[in-house]
Structures are given as structure tokens and as C-alpha cells.
């Protein structure tokens, strides 16, 4: 089995190394990941400047390919330029931080999996809710491997995409798996306005405490309650309900 | 009426100036746009570095606010830090180039409108299919204004989002409006591999000829045939069909 492994934290991130270690016996793993961290880049692609691919070695061993672009760029380059055979599955992760709710839209991790799904490959984004209380990426990667094995066993259809989030607790304290929907509400993230030494204003985006958001059946609530969340996602953004509504409008301009 | 106007081509782009000129009598227009071009950034947000807001003047007149970030950053900053009243509608455009099919996911123009919808505002992304044959942004902005007026008249519900694309032809040759769905297939964009003067490889993403893609009822076909395309979009990415399918899997890990 050909596995393409990517992420948005960059090729040197502990998460991708830990996950590669866990899944390397599932098939032939090719790592193609951003050369530098790309968190929060969403589904950005690079077309105004060219891309570079660099072989990355560790202890004289090729560990993967670093790309001077976004996670979505990595998937395109991996398939069209780097891998000799097409991937049977594309895995993006292990992301250092949960990707739930609206943050799915901002996530480079998820965007890489979306790009793979668009290209027709089954794909899985895997993120780990890192907290001050618990941040063991090796343990989380073992959990991730079990979920990935389960998905592969069931043969995820071509072009399908699952967003997996692992809660911030040891494997033996995880309550199980829940199939969820995206929490689709604003996190109301605002800004911290500060003044620099020259007296000019600057603004830091402030994250929200995601644990305050609750809605049964959603990704965020499953993770908050200690379950692994598995959310099937799609990349056809058409809103069918709104479609029916505006179809009846008088559009004669 | 309070109108927030943004884009991804940057605050100095001809498209946003032309559209502002057309819609300025519809209400109080506040322009908050990226200080530099942000095409293809998708729904990226900036949290690893702070943001700056700069007042932009032209002929001693304040024309808007330039932000050192992405289109989505602009919408957040506009609402939380710049505008005294909340917008009644958020408009993103006029984008210099169509945003149809899978390109919706890469588009900063659409991402700004998505961000506004998440925040609860009615929002409209407006793009103009610029070609070598026809590229009159002033004419296209007149068309855009009529579509925007029509949408405002019908009171787009809170949190709703329409993606409007104007075909590359003079207003009097446009055939009308079609309500469409997103063309949700891969454009199969590949890379042009080149060698730099130092002998090292680099890769340019190559755009596809979008006119070869046809599927009745989709955004791309409507624009190709000379219609204005209006596609309702959503930001809840949950795939309900896949949800039902994987719910039945044996998830006991």
C-alpha cells in the first residue's frame, strides 16, 4: 500500500515523525511536507512564485521531501512530481492541536486532506488536542494508527475525507470513538490590541477557550468529553437549502 | 446601510476601486482590504505574528484601511476593531478572475465572505472572469452592482453566503443570471518543472483551461456560456452521506 504522509506543522515537527514511526509497517510511506511551519494557512496554494522540493535526511537516511509551500502544494507535488505510484491513501498529521469546528476551515492539515480528496484519493486528517495537561505525541500517534487501520480495513471510498481528532488524554483514558458533525458556529475570536515601542498599534488574534463550546453530536463536544472524533467532510460547498430559497427570487436585473 | 467591502487582490487593486465607486450610494461603505495582494491564500488566518492596520489615503481622502494579513483577517479586524457599527452586508470583490469550481476553496475572495458568514453577516463574493478578450472592470462592476442590489432587495438571511461570478463579456452581451452549484471536480492542475541558473529544479503550478470543463447546472458552465453565476455556499463541511455510511462501520478499536 502506498501512503502519502503530510502535515502543516512542517517536516521537522514531532507529530509527523511520531505518526510515521507508527504507520511505517502499514505500507510504503512517502513523507512530503512543508519545509517550514504552515499552521493556519488554510487551503492556500502557491502560483505567484515557484516551488522547491528538497530531500530531507536524518542520520544519513532519507526521511522525506520538504516543500517551500503550503500543505495543499505538498499533496499536488507529491502526486505529480515525487511519488512513482499514486497513493492508496493520503494521511495529514499528526497535527499538534485539535482541528474542530470552524478551525477546520483555517487548517492546513485539513486542507491537505481536502486537496487529496479532490484529486480522488481517500484521505484522513489526524489532529491531537495538545494541552498543558497532556501532550504525548507518541502515545497519541499509537491511537491514531489504530483509527487509521480501522479506516483502511473498511475501505474508505475514493475522494472521501475523514477528519479525526484525538483528545488530550492517555490512550487508556480515551472513552471511544464518536462519528460527529462539524461544530459550525463562530468561536468569536477577537484581538489583543497592543502598542509597539514606536507607539504604533498592532493586533494579536486571540484564541478562544474551545472547551466552552458545546453542542451534542459535534466534533468539539466529542473531543471535550474524551472521545476520538471522526467527522466526514466534503469539498462541494454548495448550500442546497439556500439554493432552493434563492431560486424563487426575482433575478431579473 | 453599513457595507463592509474587502477583497484578496489588495486595497490598491482596480477591482475593489471600481466596485466601491458603483456601490457607494447603496450605503456607508467601509473598505478594509489586504495591504498587498493575497490571491490564492484560501481561508488563511494570521496568529503567529501580529497584524497592522494602516489608513490608506488617495488625493487627501481616506479610501480605506490596509491590513498586513489575509482577507479573512481583514473581515475579523474590520468588525472587531475598525467599524463603529456592525455591517449589514459584507461584499468581497470585485475579484480580478473567476472563482468557480474547486478554485472556490483556494480563493481569498471567497474566504473573506465565508468568514463574514461565520460571524453571522449576509455576505457576497463577486468575481469577474477576466480574459484577454475582455477585462473592463468598470463595466463588470456596474453589472455587479445590479446583482448586489437584487440580493439586498430580497434580504439575504444572516450568515448566508452567495458566490457571484460575472462572465468575460460586455454587460449587454450577458445572457442573464443562473443559480448554480459548485463544479466539484479536480481541475488537474500540474506543474511546469524548470531549472534555475544554478542547475536546481523549481516548479510552477500551471493553471488549467477552465473552459474545457462542462457540467450542466454548475458555476463554471454558467460562466462559460455567458451567464452570471450565483452559487449559494455553506461553511458546514460535514458530509451527511458519508456520515451515514461510516456510522455503520465497526469502530471498536
Interface residues (C-beta under 8 A of the other chain):
Chain A: X37 X39 X40 X41 X42 X43 X44 X45 X46 X47 X48 X50 X51 X52 X53 X72 X73 X76 X77 X80 X81 X102 X104 X105 X106 X111 X114 X118 X119 X120 X143 X146 X147 X149 X150 X154 X157 X160 X161 X162 X176 X177 X179 X181 X182 X184 X185 X186 X189 X190 X191 X193 X194 X200 X201 X202 X203 X204 X205 X207 X230 X231 X232 X233 X234 X235 X236 X237 X238 X239 X242 X243 X245 X246 X247 X249 X250 X251 X253
Chain B: X37 X39 X40 X41 X42 X43 X44 X45 X46 X47 X48 X50 X51 X52 X53 X72 X73 X76 X77 X80 X81 X102 X104 X105 X106 X111 X114 X118 X119 X120 X143 X146 X147 X149 X150 X154 X157 X160 X161 X162 X176 X177 X179 X181 X182 X184 X185 X186 X189 X190 X191 X193 X194 X200 X201 X202 X203 X204 X205 X207 X230 X231 X232 X233 X234 X235 X236 X237 X238 X239 X242 X243 X245 X246 X247 X249 X250 X251 X253
